[in-house]
Amino acid sequence: MRTMTATEASRNFSVLLDAIEQGETVTITRGNQPVAEIGPARRRTGSDLRAALAGIPAPDDQFAGDIAAAVSLLESERGDPWADA
């Protein structure tokens, strides 16, 4: 793992990004104290979403009705929905 000061990171930002793109995790320090760790972005997949939603109950019928009503408003030819709010 590479360490850079905040000043080095800002002055050599493209070098920092190149290292991260190559898979490195870089610790940024300020005053000899670590303030951030920057690493490669993780690609998200459908299985990540399924795992995140695994413990959440399915929407109820009221929710489905609310979504349908909102979509209907978006598709209507009515002008500004906030005009008479």
Buried (B, 14 or more C-beta within 10 A) or exposed (E): EEEBBEEBBEEEEEBBEEBBEEEBEBBBBEEEEEEEEBEEEEEEEEEEEEEEEEEEEEEEEEEEEEEEEEEEEEEEEEEEEEEEE
